[in-house]
Amino acid sequence: MNILKAIPVLFVPILLAVSCATPAYIEKDETADFSRYKTYAWIDSDKKEEKGRHMEFMKKHVHEAVNAQLLKEGWREDKSKPDVLISYDMLVEKTTREQSNPVYSMPYRRMFYNPFYRRWGTIYYPSMFMGYDNNTAEVRQGTLTITMVDARTDKTIWQGWTTDDVNSRNVTKKEINSSVNSIFRKFDVVRK
């Protein structure tokens, strides 16, 4: 009987973790035979702006997170003759978001003298809804895109992306892991 009571307690943290995940989107080539793909290699980016030290850490974190997810799927990294080439793109940009906050009046009390009873009384006026305060806030959003290309045909076979708010210009390891996990939750390739 105690085990039955403990089951809901165990599932609540899992449910909260899944519900807080960022939404991810994928596109895949329906004609691609994913049973042929067992190995992969990373494509190095030639972008000049990716030469900073923080970009090296971000590249390392993305590679580690994707490698861990593909290892769970039974894939392995092979730099000599891969079946699939993988690349990623990270974009962090400033954007504005409309916010609408409810506004309430302040509650107050009023004292009055009652001549009939010859004493002072108090009337309480509760707070009331006054409307909404609309404003815009500037936020940083990071978009992570992971692309898989067939090494023989040079054709894109799978792409997944997600967008989430980031706290700074540099994306942290925790944010990268969360984004990669969200994307690979939808990695539902059918092996024939």
Z-matrix of the N, CA and C atoms (Angstrom, degrees):
N
C 1 1.449
C 2 1.530 1 110.91
N 3 1.354 2 117.26 1 -37.68
C 4 1.461 3 120.79 2 179.62
C 5 1.524 4 111.34 3 -66.54
N 6 1.321 5 117.65 4 -31.19
C 7 1.467 6 121.12 5 178.42
C 8 1.516 7 110.04 6 -65.89
N 9 1.317 8 117.74 7 -39.83
C 10 1.465 9 120.81 8 178.79
C 11 1.529 10 111.70 9 -64.26
N 12 1.321 11 116.75 10 -33.01
C 13 1.463 12 119.63 11 177.31
C 14 1.527 13 111.50 12 -73.24
N 15 1.326 14 117.52 13 -29.23
C 16 1.465 15 121.56 14 -177.41
C 17 1.528 16 112.60 15 -80.04
N 18 1.322 17 119.16 16 -22.06
C 19 1.467 18 122.10 17 -177.05
C 20 1.530 19 111.90 18 -60.35
N 21 1.344 20 120.18 19 -48.38
C 22 1.478 21 117.59 20 178.27
C 23 1.526 22 113.17 21 -62.34
N 24 1.322 23 117.49 22 -32.97
C 25 1.455 24 120.69 23 179.69
C 26 1.533 25 110.51 24 -66.75
N 27 1.317 26 117.41 25 -33.79
C 28 1.458 27 120.96 26 179.20
C 29 1.528 28 111.90 27 -73.90
N 30 1.321 29 118.37 28 -32.10
C 31 1.459 30 121.11 29 -176.39
C 32 1.524 31 113.40 30 -84.41
N 33 1.311 32 119.13 31 -19.20
C 34 1.471 33 121.11 32 -178.73
C 35 1.534 34 111.56 33 -62.46
N 36 1.357 35 120.79 34 -46.84
C 37 1.473 36 118.75 35 178.27
C 38 1.525 37 112.78 36 -63.59
N 39 1.318 38 117.27 37 -35.87
C 40 1.461 39 120.31 38 178.34
C 41 1.518 40 109.94 39 -66.22
N 42 1.309 41 116.98 40 -43.51
C 43 1.460 42 121.27 41 178.87
C 44 1.525 43 111.32 42 -62.94
N 45 1.321 44 117.18 43 -40.81
C 46 1.467 45 120.72 44 178.10
C 47 1.522 46 111.72 45 -65.74
N 48 1.320 47 117.58 46 -40.02
C 49 1.470 48 120.66 47 179.94
C 50 1.521 49 111.21 48 -65.74
N 51 1.324 50 117.43 49 -40.75
C 52 1.458 51 120.87 50 -179.85
C 53 1.519 52 111.29 51 -71.00
N 54 1.314 53 117.88 52 -38.37
C 55 1.462 54 120.43 53 -177.52
C 56 1.516 55 111.77 54 -72.91
N 57 1.330 56 119.04 55 -22.98
C 58 1.463 57 121.46 56 -179.92
C 59 1.521 58 112.63 57 -88.92
N 60 1.315 59 118.24 58 -3.04
C 61 1.457 60 121.21 59 -178.99
C 62 1.525 61 110.62 60 -69.38
N 63 1.322 62 114.67 61 149.42
C 64 1.462 63 119.37 62 179.28
C 65 1.528 64 109.68 63 -75.04
N 66 1.317 65 117.36 64 147.50
C 67 1.468 66 118.92 65 178.46
C 68 1.524 67 110.60 66 -71.01
N 69 1.298 68 115.54 67 138.14
C 70 1.463 69 121.45 68 179.49
C 71 1.522 70 108.75 69 -120.72
N 72 1.322 71 115.08 70 154.72
C 73 1.454 72 121.34 71 -178.46
C 74 1.518 73 108.24 72 -131.09
N 75 1.325 74 115.66 73 144.87
C 76 1.459 75 119.53 74 178.52
C 77 1.517 76 110.10 75 -134.20
N 78 1.315 77 114.04 76 157.20
C 79 1.458 78 122.82 77 168.65
C 80 1.514 79 105.56 78 -135.65
N 81 1.337 80 115.78 79 137.87
C 82 1.454 81 118.22 80 177.41
C 83 1.513 82 109.50 81 -139.97
N 84 1.317 83 114.31 82 154.24
C 85 1.451 84 121.45 83 178.09
C 86 1.523 85 107.57 84 -80.42
N 87 1.319 86 115.24 85 115.61
C 88 1.469 87 120.06 86 -177.18
C 89 1.526 88 112.22 87 -69.17
N 90 1.325 89 117.89 88 -20.58
C 91 1.463 90 120.56 89 -179.13
C 92 1.524 91 112.29 90 -85.85
N 93 1.312 92 118.38 91 -11.49
C 94 1.466 93 121.74 92 -178.03
C 95 1.526 94 110.05 93 -73.90
N 96 1.323 95 115.40 94 137.23
C 97 1.462 96 122.66 95 178.25
C 98 1.534 97 108.20 96 -95.48
N 99 1.319 98 116.40 97 97.31
C 100 1.462 99 120.97 98 -175.04
C 101 1.526 100 112.49 99 -72.99
N 102 1.317 101 118.99 100 -8.72
C 103 1.470 102 120.25 101 177.00
C 104 1.528 103 110.73 102 -72.79
N 105 1.340 104 117.67 103 -18.41
C 106 1.471 105 121.48 104 178.29
C 107 1.519 106 111.82 105 -78.59
N 108 1.304 107 117.53 106 -19.70
C 109 1.465 108 120.69 107 -172.47
C 110 1.521 109 110.55 108 -92.92
N 111 1.323 110 115.16 109 118.72
C 112 1.464 111 121.46 110 177.94
C 113 1.526 112 111.91 111 -127.91
N 114 1.347 113 116.88 112 -22.49
C 115 1.456 114 120.58 113 -176.43
C 116 1.526 115 109.89 114 -125.30
N 117 1.326 116 114.87 115 159.36
C 118 1.458 117 120.77 116 -179.53
C 119 1.526 118 110.15 117 -149.35
N 120 1.322 119 115.30 118 161.84
C 121 1.463 120 122.52 119 173.93
C 122 1.522 121 108.10 120 -142.92
N 123 1.330 122 115.41 121 155.50
C 124 1.466 123 120.66 122 -179.45
C 125 1.511 124 110.01 123 -90.43
N 126 1.313 125 116.28 124 142.00
C 127 1.461 126 122.32 125 173.84
C 128 1.519 127 106.98 126 -93.26
N 129 1.328 128 116.93 127 128.01
C 130 1.460 129 120.14 128 177.94
C 131 1.512 130 109.57 129 -77.99
N 132 1.330 131 115.11 130 139.95
C 133 1.463 132 121.41 131 179.74
C 134 1.524 133 109.58 132 -84.82
N 135 1.314 134 116.59 133 141.16
C 136 1.464 135 121.87 134 178.79
C 137 1.523 136 112.48 135 -100.92
N 138 1.299 137 118.10 136 12.26
C 139 1.463 138 121.15 137 -177.59
C 140 1.523 139 110.05 138 -67.15
N 141 1.326 140 116.60 139 135.70
C 142 1.462 141 120.87 140 179.63
C 143 1.518 142 112.15 141 -72.46
N 144 1.335 143 117.61 142 -30.31
C 145 1.459 144 119.00 143 -176.94
C 146 1.517 145 112.50 144 -76.78
N 147 1.330 146 118.68 145 -5.92
C 148 1.457 147 120.64 146 179.99
C 149 1.521 148 112.47 147 -91.26
N 150 1.318 149 118.39 148 20.76
C 151 1.450 150 121.00 149 -177.01
C 152 1.525 151 113.39 150 -90.88
N 153 1.313 152 118.87 151 -5.49
C 154 1.463 153 121.53 152 -179.15
C 155 1.511 154 112.15 153 -71.57
N 156 1.332 155 115.27 154 160.53
C 157 1.467 156 119.75 155 -179.68
C 158 1.520 157 111.95 156 -65.30
N 159 1.341 158 117.14 157 -38.00
C 160 1.467 159 118.57 158 -179.60
C 161 1.525 160 110.73 159 -66.33
N 162 1.340 161 117.23 160 -28.34
C 163 1.468 162 119.97 161 176.90
C 164 1.534 163 110.81 162 -71.08
N 165 1.320 164 116.70 163 -32.16
C 166 1.465 165 119.52 164 177.37
C 167 1.524 166 110.61 165 -65.91
N 168 1.341 167 115.97 166 -40.54
C 169 1.466 168 119.18 167 177.02
C 170 1.516 169 110.78 168 -65.55
N 171 1.332 170 116.97 169 -42.16
C 172 1.464 171 120.49 170 179.86
C 173 1.533 172 109.98 171 -62.94
N 174 1.329 173 116.97 172 -43.80
C 175 1.468 174 121.23 173 178.67
C 176 1.533 175 110.33 174 -60.05
N 177 1.320 176 116.17 175 -43.99
C 178 1.466 177 120.76 176 179.21
C 179 1.528 178 111.05 177 -61.89
N 180 1.342 179 116.88 178 -44.58
C 181 1.465 180 120.71 179 -178.86
C 182 1.529 181 111.76 180 -66.12
N 183 1.325 182 117.52 181 -40.66
C 184 1.470 183 120.41 182 178.54
C 185 1.526 184 109.68 183 -64.48
N 186 1.333 185 117.12 184 -45.24
C 187 1.471 186 120.27 185 179.64
C 188 1.524 187 111.29 186 -60.87
N 189 1.329 188 116.77 187 -43.93
C 190 1.467 189 119.83 188 179.84
C 191 1.528 190 111.73 189 -62.75
N 192 1.325 191 116.56 190 -43.51
C 193 1.469 192 120.07 191 -177.75
C 194 1.521 193 111.38 192 -67.44
N 195 1.333 194 117.65 193 -43.83
C 196 1.472 195 120.68 194 -179.84
C 197 1.525 196 110.18 195 -69.16
N 198 1.334 197 117.50 196 -40.94
C 199 1.469 198 120.04 197 178.01
C 200 1.524 199 111.24 198 -59.34
N 201 1.319 200 117.45 199 -40.81
C 202 1.467 201 120.84 200 179.09
C 203 1.525 202 110.85 201 -64.49
N 204 1.327 203 117.62 202 -41.23
C 205 1.466 204 120.45 203 179.73
C 206 1.525 205 111.35 204 -67.61
N 207 1.337 206 117.85 205 -41.45
C 208 1.464 207 120.52 206 -179.59
C 209 1.529 208 111.24 207 -71.16
N 210 1.319 209 117.17 208 -30.59
C 211 1.466 210 120.43 209 175.87
C 212 1.529 211 110.23 210 -63.65
N 213 1.342 212 116.63 211 -37.41
C 214 1.469 213 120.50 212 176.48
C 215 1.529 214 111.25 213 -63.65
N 216 1.340 215 116.34 214 -31.24
C 217 1.469 216 121.15 215 -179.83
C 218 1.527 217 112.14 216 -82.01
N 219 1.328 218 117.38 217 -5.18
C 220 1.458 219 120.49 218 178.79
C 221 1.520 220 113.59 219 93.20
N 222 1.310 221 118.21 220 10.91
C 223 1.455 222 122.22 221 177.78
C 224 1.524 223 108.81 222 -89.42
N 225 1.337 224 116.51 223 158.15
C 226 1.466 225 120.47 224 175.76
C 227 1.523 226 109.45 225 -137.37
N 228 1.318 227 114.80 226 152.45
C 229 1.466 228 120.05 227 -178.92
C 230 1.522 229 109.77 228 -81.54
N 231 1.333 230 116.94 229 130.92
C 232 1.458 231 123.66 230 179.71
C 233 1.521 232 107.36 231 -139.64
N 234 1.328 233 117.15 232 107.67
C 235 1.458 234 120.65 233 -175.80
C 236 1.528 235 112.85 234 -81.97
N 237 1.330 236 117.88 235 -15.59
C 238 1.463 237 119.50 236 -176.28
C 239 1.532 238 112.59 237 -84.64
N 240 1.324 239 118.49 238 -48.19
C 241 1.462 240 120.74 239 -178.12
C 242 1.535 241 109.33 240 -144.08
N 243 1.337 242 117.21 241 76.10
C 244 1.471 243 120.03 242 -176.90
C 245 1.529 244 111.88 243 -81.39
N 246 1.324 245 114.90 244 156.52
C 247 1.465 246 121.17 245 173.66
C 248 1.531 247 110.48 246 -83.03
N 249 1.341 248 115.78 247 -34.29
C 250 1.466 249 121.70 248 -175.17
C 251 1.528 250 109.07 249 -130.14
N 252 1.341 251 115.87 250 141.30
C 253 1.455 252 122.41 251 173.00
C 254 1.518 253 108.02 252 -105.53
N 255 1.312 254 116.20 253 131.95
C 256 1.469 255 121.01 254 -176.44
C 257 1.521 256 109.20 255 -116.27
N 258 1.320 257 115.15 256 137.32
C 259 1.457 258 121.17 257 173.12
C 260 1.522 259 108.41 258 -135.84
N 261 1.313 260 115.09 259 163.94
C 262 1.461 261 119.62 260 176.88
C 263 1.520 262 108.32 261 -137.71
N 264 1.314 263 114.62 262 160.16
C 265 1.456 264 121.11 263 176.14
C 266 1.523 265 107.19 264 -140.32
N 267 1.324 266 116.08 265 131.68
C 268 1.455 267 121.60 266 178.10
C 269 1.516 268 108.18 267 -119.66
N 270 1.320 269 115.63 268 126.48
C 271 1.457 270 121.64 269 179.25
C 272 1.523 271 108.04 270 -125.40
N 273 1.336 272 116.15 271 123.45
C 274 1.460 273 121.52 272 175.38
C 275 1.520 274 106.76 273 -116.49
N 276 1.318 275 116.35 274 122.65
C 277 1.457 276 120.15 275 -177.97
C 278 1.521 277 110.52 276 -138.89
N 279 1.331 278 114.24 277 155.54
C 280 1.456 279 120.58 278 175.85
C 281 1.521 280 108.54 279 -86.13
N 282 1.304 281 115.52 280 140.06
C 283 1.453 282 121.15 281 176.61
C 284 1.523 283 108.14 282 -145.99
N 285 1.299 284 116.20 283 166.41
C 286 1.462 285 119.63 284 177.69
C 287 1.516 286 109.39 285 -109.67
N 288 1.304 287 114.86 286 148.92
C 289 1.448 288 121.21 287 179.82
C 290 1.528 289 108.39 288 -129.71
N 291 1.314 290 114.74 289 132.42
C 292 1.466 291 120.32 290 176.78
C 293 1.521 292 108.78 291 -75.73
N 294 1.325 293 115.59 292 132.22
C 295 1.458 294 120.70 293 176.81
C 296 1.520 295 108.64 294 -123.03
N 297 1.292 296 115.12 295 140.09
C 298 1.453 297 121.15 296 179.70
C 299 1.530 298 108.03 297 -129.46
N 300 1.313 299 116.07 298 111.74
C 301 1.459 300 121.61 299 -177.17
C 302 1.522 301 110.24 300 -111.79
N 303 1.328 302 117.81 301 134.73
C 304 1.464 303 119.29 302 177.98
C 305 1.525 304 111.31 303 -69.46
N 306 1.323 305 115.53 304 146.44
C 307 1.463 306 121.76 305 179.76
C 308 1.526 307 108.07 306 -119.82
N 309 1.331 308 116.29 307 131.48
C 310 1.458 309 122.61 308 179.75
C 311 1.527 310 109.23 309 -122.26
N 312 1.312 311 116.08 310 149.20
C 313 1.464 312 119.89 311 175.87
C 314 1.522 313 108.86 312 -75.90
N 315 1.301 314 115.37 313 160.81
C 316 1.457 315 120.52 314 178.52
C 317 1.532 316 108.93 315 -79.50
N 318 1.318 317 117.72 316 135.03
C 319 1.469 318 118.67 317 175.14
C 320 1.534 319 109.26 318 -70.25
N 321 1.296 320 116.79 319 149.70
C 322 1.455 321 119.61 320 178.06
C 323 1.522 322 110.05 321 -149.28
N 324 1.356 323 114.69 322 166.04
C 325 1.461 324 122.89 323 178.57
C 326 1.523 325 108.11 324 -121.30
N 327 1.301 326 114.37 325 148.22
C 328 1.458 327 119.84 326 176.84
C 329 1.519 328 108.22 327 -126.26
N 330 1.304 329 115.42 328 132.61
C 331 1.459 330 120.80 329 178.96
C 332 1.533 331 108.42 330 -96.25
N 333 1.280 332 115.20 331 141.18
C 334 1.469 333 119.39 332 176.50
C 335 1.524 334 108.48 333 -143.13
N 336 1.362 335 114.29 334 157.49
C 337 1.466 336 120.27 335 177.91
C 338 1.526 337 108.13 336 -103.72
N 339 1.340 338 116.11 337 128.14
C 340 1.450 339 122.31 338 178.28
C 341 1.528 340 107.52 339 -99.25
N 342 1.360 341 118.07 340 107.19
C 343 1.464 342 119.54 341 -176.97
C 344 1.529 343 113.05 342 -69.15
N 345 1.327 344 117.53 343 -24.00
C 346 1.452 345 120.36 344 -179.15
C 347 1.527 346 111.17 345 -68.28
N 348 1.359 347 115.44 346 -46.23
C 349 1.465 348 119.98 347 179.46
C 350 1.531 349 112.11 348 -91.75
N 351 1.307 350 118.06 349 -9.80
C 352 1.451 351 124.88 350 -179.28
C 353 1.529 352 112.23 351 57.16
N 354 1.335 353 114.23 352 49.86
C 355 1.464 354 120.02 353 175.21
C 356 1.531 355 109.46 354 -152.57
N 357 1.326 356 114.33 355 166.77
C 358 1.455 357 121.09 356 179.63
C 359 1.528 358 109.42 357 -89.88
N 360 1.325 359 115.25 358 143.42
C 361 1.459 360 121.16 359 177.59
C 362 1.528 361 110.72 360 -127.07
N 363 1.305 362 115.45 361 164.73
C 364 1.466 363 121.19 362 -178.81
C 365 1.520 364 109.04 363 -126.08
N 366 1.326 365 115.19 364 135.12
C 367 1.469 366 121.42 365 172.79
C 368 1.519 367 107.28 366 -113.41
N 369 1.312 368 115.01 367 128.95
C 370 1.469 369 120.57 368 -179.81
C 371 1.530 370 108.95 369 -100.85
N 372 1.336 371 116.72 370 128.52
C 373 1.456 372 122.79 371 176.20
C 374 1.533 373 107.79 372 -110.73
N 375 1.337 374 118.35 373 111.05
C 376 1.469 375 120.05 374 -177.66
C 377 1.530 376 110.89 375 -72.64
N 378 1.334 377 114.87 376 166.22
C 379 1.464 378 119.04 377 177.64
C 380 1.517 379 109.19 378 -67.91
N 381 1.327 380 115.31 379 148.25
C 382 1.461 381 121.12 380 -178.33
C 383 1.521 382 108.90 381 -126.40
N 384 1.315 383 115.16 382 150.24
C 385 1.462 384 121.11 383 177.77
C 386 1.529 385 109.27 384 -70.71
N 387 1.347 386 116.06 385 126.54
C 388 1.463 387 120.67 386 -176.16
C 389 1.527 388 112.83 387 -107.00
N 390 1.333 389 117.69 388 -16.04
C 391 1.463 390 121.13 389 -177.97
C 392 1.519 391 109.91 390 136.81
N 393 1.325 392 115.68 391 -157.60
C 394 1.460 393 121.18 392 -177.77
C 395 1.521 394 110.53 393 -120.35
N 396 1.321 395 115.67 394 145.16
C 397 1.448 396 122.68 395 173.70
C 398 1.523 397 106.77 396 -103.28
N 399 1.323 398 117.69 397 108.64
C 400 1.462 399 122.63 398 -177.65
C 401 1.522 400 109.60 399 -97.38
N 402 1.335 401 115.69 400 131.87
C 403 1.456 402 120.60 401 175.94
C 404 1.521 403 109.79 402 -151.59
N 405 1.302 404 116.71 403 169.67
C 406 1.457 405 121.29 404 177.80
C 407 1.522 406 108.75 405 -113.62
N 408 1.306 407 115.49 406 143.39
C 409 1.462 408 121.53 407 178.67
C 410 1.523 409 108.35 408 -124.73
N 411 1.310 410 115.76 409 142.54
C 412 1.454 411 120.55 410 178.35
C 413 1.524 412 108.82 411 -88.91
N 414 1.336 413 117.03 412 127.74
C 415 1.456 414 122.50 413 -179.73
C 416 1.523 415 109.18 414 -129.69
N 417 1.306 416 115.58 415 158.61
C 418 1.477 417 121.49 416 174.03
C 419 1.519 418 107.75 417 -103.80
N 420 1.321 419 115.59 418 129.79
C 421 1.450 420 120.72 419 177.49
C 422 1.523 421 109.36 420 -119.00
N 423 1.317 422 115.03 421 134.80
C 424 1.459 423 120.83 422 177.93
C 425 1.519 424 109.53 423 -110.99
N 426 1.322 425 116.44 424 132.12
C 427 1.461 426 121.86 425 177.43
C 428 1.523 427 108.13 426 -116.05
N 429 1.324 428 116.32 427 122.79
C 430 1.456 429 122.56 428 177.08
C 431 1.520 430 107.93 429 -108.42
N 432 1.332 431 116.24 430 126.35
C 433 1.460 432 122.31 431 178.60
C 434 1.520 433 108.54 432 -121.94
N 435 1.318 434 116.80 433 128.55
C 436 1.463 435 122.63 434 177.20
C 437 1.521 436 107.54 435 -115.62
N 438 1.345 437 116.26 436 127.51
C 439 1.459 438 121.52 437 -175.88
C 440 1.519 439 109.65 438 -122.83
N 441 1.346 440 115.92 439 135.53
C 442 1.460 441 122.26 440 175.52
C 443 1.526 442 108.46 441 -114.84
N 444 1.334 443 115.20 442 130.92
C 445 1.465 444 121.89 443 -178.20
C 446 1.518 445 108.18 444 -123.61
N 447 1.330 446 116.46 445 135.46
C 448 1.462 447 121.63 446 175.36
C 449 1.525 448 108.11 447 -65.73
N 450 1.335 449 117.63 448 125.07
C 451 1.463 450 121.90 449 -175.27
C 452 1.524 451 112.04 450 -68.66
N 453 1.334 452 118.84 451 -29.26
C 454 1.465 453 120.63 452 -178.96
C 455 1.521 454 112.77 453 -80.96
N 456 1.328 455 116.98 454 -43.11
C 457 1.468 456 120.36 455 -174.79
C 458 1.517 457 113.43 456 -98.05
N 459 1.332 458 118.43 457 -9.59
C 460 1.459 459 123.68 458 -177.06
C 461 1.536 460 111.35 459 56.23
N 462 1.328 461 115.99 460 38.85
C 463 1.459 462 123.09 461 -178.41
C 464 1.533 463 108.49 462 -115.05
N 465 1.329 464 116.09 463 134.75
C 466 1.472 465 119.98 464 178.35
C 467 1.526 466 108.82 465 -68.97
N 468 1.346 467 115.73 466 126.35
C 469 1.465 468 119.82 467 -178.18
C 470 1.528 469 112.67 468 -110.73
N 471 1.343 470 117.18 469 -22.04
C 472 1.466 471 119.48 470 -178.96
C 473 1.517 472 108.51 471 -156.40
N 474 1.341 473 115.39 472 140.35
C 475 1.458 474 120.24 473 176.28
C 476 1.525 475 108.47 474 -146.56
N 477 1.319 476 116.10 475 133.62
C 478 1.455 477 121.72 476 177.90
C 479 1.519 478 110.12 477 -131.76
N 480 1.331 479 116.82 478 144.15
C 481 1.459 480 120.43 479 -179.84
C 482 1.517 481 110.63 480 -148.95
N 483 1.312 482 114.77 481 156.47
C 484 1.451 483 122.34 482 176.43
C 485 1.518 484 109.21 483 -150.03
N 486 1.318 485 115.93 484 150.62
C 487 1.464 486 122.55 485 179.35
C 488 1.522 487 108.07 486 -125.70
N 489 1.333 488 115.52 487 134.31
C 490 1.458 489 120.55 488 -179.34
C 491 1.524 490 109.01 489 -148.84
N 492 1.319 491 116.41 490 158.66
C 493 1.460 492 120.90 491 176.22
C 494 1.523 493 108.58 492 -71.97
N 495 1.332 494 115.72 493 139.24
C 496 1.459 495 121.14 494 176.60
C 497 1.515 496 107.77 495 -119.27
N 498 1.320 497 115.68 496 153.19
C 499 1.457 498 120.60 497 -173.95
C 500 1.525 499 113.47 498 -84.55
N 501 1.323 500 117.50 499 -22.64
C 502 1.460 501 119.50 500 -177.05
C 503 1.527 502 109.29 501 -147.61
N 504 1.335 503 115.23 502 -178.39
C 505 1.461 504 119.71 503 179.20
C 506 1.528 505 110.79 504 -68.11
N 507 1.304 506 115.88 505 -33.44
C 508 1.459 507 121.27 506 177.69
C 509 1.520 508 108.99 507 -92.65
N 510 1.302 509 116.02 508 127.92
C 511 1.464 510 121.36 509 -178.97
C 512 1.520 511 108.22 510 -81.97
N 513 1.323 512 117.12 511 132.59
C 514 1.463 513 121.24 512 -176.73
C 515 1.522 514 111.09 513 -82.43
N 516 1.322 515 115.46 514 165.19
C 517 1.462 516 121.74 515 179.33
C 518 1.526 517 110.77 516 -62.68
N 519 1.323 518 116.59 517 -38.92
C 520 1.469 519 120.75 518 179.62
C 521 1.529 520 110.50 519 -63.52
N 522 1.330 521 117.47 520 -42.38
C 523 1.467 522 120.94 521 179.02
C 524 1.522 523 111.24 522 -66.39
N 525 1.337 524 117.11 523 -38.52
C 526 1.464 525 120.84 524 178.09
C 527 1.518 526 110.25 525 -65.40
N 528 1.330 527 117.30 526 -46.37
C 529 1.470 528 120.26 527 179.56
C 530 1.523 529 111.62 528 -60.79
N 531 1.324 530 116.82 529 -40.45
C 532 1.457 531 120.78 530 178.61
C 533 1.527 532 110.92 531 -63.15
N 534 1.325 533 116.81 532 -43.49
C 535 1.465 534 120.56 533 -179.81
C 536 1.525 535 111.53 534 -66.56
N 537 1.324 536 117.06 535 -44.05
C 538 1.476 537 120.63 536 179.79
C 539 1.526 538 110.55 537 -64.13
N 540 1.337 539 117.14 538 -41.31
C 541 1.466 540 119.93 539 177.96
C 542 1.520 541 111.05 540 -62.81
N 543 1.336 542 117.23 541 -39.61
C 544 1.463 543 120.52 542 178.47
C 545 1.522 544 111.15 543 -63.88
N 546 1.319 545 116.42 544 -41.42
C 547 1.471 546 120.17 545 -179.85
C 548 1.526 547 110.37 546 -66.70
N 549 1.318 548 117.51 547 -46.69
C 550 1.467 549 119.91 548 -174.27
C 551 1.525 550 113.02 549 -79.02
N 552 1.333 551 118.21 550 -6.63
C 553 1.461 552 118.94 551 169.15
C 554 1.527 553 109.84 552 -64.99
N 555 1.326 554 115.82 553 -25.58
C 556 1.463 555 120.91 554 -179.27
C 557 1.522 556 111.82 555 -101.04
N 558 1.324 557 117.75 556 13.37
C 559 1.469 558 120.99 557 177.97
C 560 1.519 559 108.06 558 -80.52
N 561 1.311 560 115.76 559 76.48
C 562 1.458 561 121.85 560 -173.61
C 563 1.530 562 110.58 561 -106.63
N 564 1.338 563 115.34 562 56.81
C 565 1.460 564 118.48 563 178.59
C 566 1.510 565 109.09 564 -72.69
N 567 1.309 566 115.83 565 135.88
C 568 1.462 567 121.32 566 -178.18
C 569 1.521 568 107.80 567 -91.80
N 570 1.306 569 114.80 568 120.41
C 571 1.472 570 119.41 569 177.76
C 572 1.514 571 107.93 570 -93.03
N 573 1.317 572 114.40 571 125.29
C 574 1.470 573 120.01 572 -177.22
C 575 1.502 574 111.10 573 -87.61
